[in-house]
Amino acid sequence: HPVPFNLYDPFKFSKNMSEDKKASRLRAEINNGRLAQIGILGFLSEQVCPGSVPALSGIVQPYDGEPMAPFVTNYMGEAFGIN
């Protein structure tokens, strides 16, 4: 990748760990990230379509706006991909 350092351990805190332990922790970190993404999608789904996630019914307030609005325009307020 084009980044000049290891994104998992940029400060080399795990330099004294065994390779097995590093691999195990990296796998756990990846799985935690995946679980967090699923959780965010659950909250977004419940906001947009109330009742779609029964465990979140009544906890998350409905939202009738555009949930992807932050990703529609760039920092200048212009639409992406349109010149």
C-alpha positions, -999 to +999 in steps of 0.1 A: +000+000+000+012+036-005+013+044+032+049+044+044+041+027+078+021-003+091-015+009+097-021-018+123+010-010+145+025+023+133+044+029+165+059-006+167+043-014+201+041-051+192+077-055+181+084-079+210+053-101+205+054-135+188+041-137+152+012-159+164+001-133+189+004-105+164-017-124+139-043-132+165-046-096+176-048-084+140-076-109+133-094-096+164-090-060+153-104-068+119-133-086+134-140-057+158-140-033+128-165-055+109-188-058+139-187-020+144-197-015+107-226-040+111-237-021+142-236+013+125-257-001+096-282-015+121-287+019+137-289+036+102-315+009+091-336+015+122-335+053+117-346+051+080-371+022+083-385+020+119-391-015+130-364-030+107-342-039+137-365-051+164-338-048+191-335-011+184-372-003+182-381+026+205-344+034+211-335+050+179-355+080+167-368+079+131-351+100+106-368+111+074-340+130+058-312+118+035-290+096+056-262+097+030-262+135+028-227+139+042-214+119+013-233+136-015-211+167-017-174+174-012-160+200+012-167+228-012-204+219-014-202+207-049-217+173-060-192+145-065-184+135-101-202+164-117-181+191-134 
